[in-house]
Amino acid sequence: MTKLFQAIVLTVLLTMGGVTQSAEDDLETGITAFEMQEYDKAVKLIKPLAEDGIAEAQYFMGTFYYLAAGVKQSDSLAQKWYKLAFDQWYTAAEDGDLDAMIEVSLMYHAGQGVQINEKNAEKWLQQAIEGGSSRAWSLKGDFCMEGVGTKPDKDQAKYWYQKAAAQGNKHAEEMLQRLKSKKRTECPIPLDLNGFI
């Protein structure tokens, strides 16, 4: 699984608000099945949720088609499902949902459901940052660490991680520990986001 995909899986798991408990349980069970490489089970659980219009499930259907996980590989079907999820998150982002702003930013970075657009990706991430999202601060730290949109800058990364960690963001806390221990600090964001799709 690519680092970007792992980051997006984590992001999606953190943003499952507005979904019934049963649907959330099925989605989590489906994601776990995917991680265990039980692709047929994952598709069986997630596809009905995607068809019911749950953005997170639509995103995962896109991923299944992109990776040929339980379905025949199809870039066009992957993009179709990604576009459905993107449209929902975009609407929510326009309504001020900070988590949706982050999803929109990531999808613009990766070209999932939309054309890659770094300017729009940065715009939505910046709005989430200004809205006070610790997830956005932590993601900004990842981007600074890996040099996404700029040259790598550990000092800037540390600034954003500290800001996020002060709000209890676990990823930011982990990254700060890695920086302190001087271990090779690997973020869940690859240097070349364009290579994801």
C-alpha positions as CSV (number, residue, x, y, z in Angstrom):
1,M,0.0,0.0,0.0
2,T,1.5,3.4,-0.9
3,K,2.2,5.9,1.8
4,L,-0.3,8.4,0.3
5,F,-3.0,5.7,0.2
6,Q,-2.2,4.8,3.9
7,A,-2.5,8.5,4.8
8,I,-5.8,8.8,2.9
9,V,-7.2,5.7,4.6
10,L,-6.4,7.2,7.9
11,T,-7.9,10.5,6.9
12,V,-11.1,8.8,5.7
13,L,-11.4,6.9,8.9
14,L,-11.1,10.1,10.9
15,T,-13.9,11.8,9.0
16,M,-16.7,9.4,9.1
17,G,-19.2,11.7,10.7
18,G,-22.8,11.8,9.5
19,V,-22.9,8.0,8.8
20,T,-25.3,5.7,10.6
21,Q,-23.6,3.3,13.2
22,S,-24.5,0.3,11.0
23,A,-23.0,1.9,7.9
24,E,-20.0,3.0,9.8
25,D,-19.5,-0.5,11.2
26,D,-19.8,-2.0,7.7
27,L,-17.4,0.6,6.3
28,E,-14.8,-0.1,9.0
29,T,-15.2,-3.9,8.6
30,G,-14.8,-3.4,4.8
31,I,-11.7,-1.4,5.2
32,T,-10.2,-3.9,7.6
33,A,-11.0,-6.7,5.1
34,F,-9.2,-4.6,2.4
35,E,-6.2,-4.3,4.7
36,M,-6.3,-8.0,5.2
37,Q,-6.4,-8.5,1.5
38,E,-9.9,-10.0,1.7
39,Y,-10.9,-8.0,-1.3
40,D,-14.2,-9.7,-2.2
41,K,-15.5,-9.2,1.3
42,A,-14.4,-5.6,1.3
43,V,-16.2,-4.9,-2.0
44,K,-19.3,-6.7,-0.8
45,L,-19.5,-4.5,2.3
46,I,-18.5,-1.2,0.8
47,K,-20.2,-1.2,-2.6
48,P,-23.8,-0.9,-1.2
49,L,-22.7,2.0,1.0
50,A,-21.2,3.7,-2.0
51,E,-24.4,3.1,-4.0
52,D,-26.3,4.7,-1.1
53,G,-24.2,7.9,-1.5
54,I,-21.7,7.6,1.3
55,A,-18.7,9.6,0.2
56,E,-16.2,7.5,2.2
57,A,-17.5,4.3,0.6
58,Q,-17.4,6.0,-2.9
59,Y,-13.8,6.9,-2.3
60,F,-12.9,3.3,-1.4
61,M,-14.8,2.0,-4.5
62,G,-12.5,4.3,-6.5
63,T,-9.5,2.8,-4.7
64,F,-10.7,-0.8,-5.4
65,Y,-11.0,-0.1,-9.1
66,Y,-7.7,1.8,-9.2
67,L,-5.8,-1.1,-7.5
68,A,-7.9,-4.0,-8.9
69,A,-8.8,-5.1,-5.4
70,G,-11.8,-7.4,-5.6
71,V,-12.8,-5.9,-9.0
72,K,-11.3,-5.7,-12.4
73,Q,-8.9,-2.8,-12.7
74,S,-10.5,0.2,-14.4
75,D,-9.1,3.8,-14.3
76,S,-12.4,5.1,-15.7
77,L,-14.5,3.5,-12.9
78,A,-12.0,4.5,-10.3
79,Q,-12.3,8.1,-11.4
80,K,-16.1,7.8,-11.6
81,W,-16.2,6.8,-7.9
82,Y,-13.6,9.3,-6.8
83,K,-15.5,12.0,-8.6
84,L,-18.7,11.1,-6.7
85,A,-16.8,11.3,-3.4
86,F,-15.0,14.5,-4.4
87,D,-18.3,16.2,-5.3
88,Q,-19.8,15.5,-1.9
89,W,-16.7,16.6,0.0
90,Y,-16.4,19.7,-2.2
91,T,-20.0,20.7,-1.3
92,A,-19.3,20.1,2.4
93,A,-16.0,22.1,2.1
94,E,-17.9,25.0,0.6
95,D,-20.3,24.8,3.6
96,G,-17.3,25.2,5.9
97,D,-16.6,21.5,6.9
98,L,-12.9,21.5,7.8
99,D,-12.4,17.8,7.3
100,A,-14.0,18.0,3.8
101,M,-11.6,20.8,3.0
102,I,-8.7,18.5,3.7
103,E,-10.2,15.7,1.6
104,V,-10.7,18.1,-1.3
105,S,-7.1,19.3,-0.9
106,L,-5.8,15.7,-1.0
107,M,-7.9,14.8,-4.0
108,Y,-6.7,17.9,-5.9
109,H,-3.1,16.9,-5.0
110,A,-3.5,13.3,-6.2
111,G,-5.8,13.9,-9.2
112,Q,-8.6,11.7,-7.8
113,G,-11.9,12.5,-9.3
114,V,-10.5,15.8,-10.6
115,Q,-7.6,17.1,-12.5
116,I,-4.4,17.7,-10.4
117,N,-4.5,21.3,-9.3
118,E,-1.9,22.4,-6.8
119,K,-3.3,25.9,-6.5
120,N,-6.7,24.6,-5.5
121,A,-5.2,21.9,-3.3
122,E,-3.2,24.6,-1.4
123,K,-6.3,26.9,-1.2
124,W,-8.4,24.3,0.5
125,L,-5.7,23.2,2.8
126,Q,-5.0,26.8,3.8
127,Q,-8.7,27.3,4.5
128,A,-8.7,24.3,6.8
129,I,-5.5,25.6,8.5
130,E,-7.1,29.0,9.0
131,G,-10.2,27.3,10.3
132,G,-8.1,25.8,13.1
133,S,-8.0,22.1,12.0
134,S,-5.3,20.2,13.8
135,R,-5.5,17.6,11.0
136,A,-4.7,20.4,8.5
137,W,-1.8,21.6,10.6
138,S,-0.4,18.1,10.8
139,L,-0.8,17.6,7.1
140,K,1.0,20.9,6.5
141,G,3.8,19.5,8.6
142,D,3.9,16.4,6.4
143,F,4.1,18.6,3.3
144,C,6.9,20.7,4.7
145,M,8.8,17.6,5.8
146,E,8.5,16.0,2.3
147,G,8.8,19.2,0.3
148,V,5.4,19.1,-1.3
149,G,4.8,22.4,-3.1
150,T,8.1,23.7,-1.7
151,K,11.5,22.6,-0.6
152,P,11.7,20.3,2.4
153,D,11.9,22.4,5.6
154,K,12.1,20.5,9.0
155,D,11.8,23.7,11.0
156,Q,8.5,24.6,9.3
157,A,7.4,21.0,9.7
158,K,8.2,21.1,13.4
159,Y,6.2,24.3,13.8
160,W,3.1,22.8,12.2
161,Y,3.5,19.5,14.1
162,Q,3.8,21.4,17.4
163,K,0.7,23.4,16.7
164,A,-1.2,20.2,15.9
165,A,0.2,18.2,18.8
166,A,-0.9,21.0,21.2
167,Q,-4.4,20.1,20.1
168,G,-3.9,16.4,20.7
169,N,-3.2,15.3,17.1
170,K,-1.6,11.8,17.5
171,H,0.2,11.9,14.1
172,A,1.8,15.2,14.9
173,E,2.9,13.9,18.3
174,E,4.5,10.9,16.6
175,M,6.3,13.0,14.1
176,L,7.7,15.3,16.8
177,Q,9.0,12.2,18.6
178,R,10.6,11.0,15.5
179,L,12.2,14.4,15.0
180,K,13.5,14.4,18.6
181,S,14.9,11.0,18.3
182,K,16.6,11.9,15.0
183,K,15.3,8.8,13.4
184,R,14.7,8.9,9.7
185,T,11.4,10.7,9.7
186,E,9.1,9.3,7.1
187,C,5.8,11.0,6.4
188,P,2.8,9.3,4.9
189,I,3.1,11.6,1.9
190,P,5.4,10.7,-1.0
191,L,7.5,13.3,-2.7
192,D,5.6,12.9,-6.0
193,L,1.9,13.1,-5.4
194,N,1.3,13.2,-9.1
195,G,2.6,9.6,-9.4
196,F,-0.3,8.3,-7.3
197,I,-2.8,8.4,-10.2
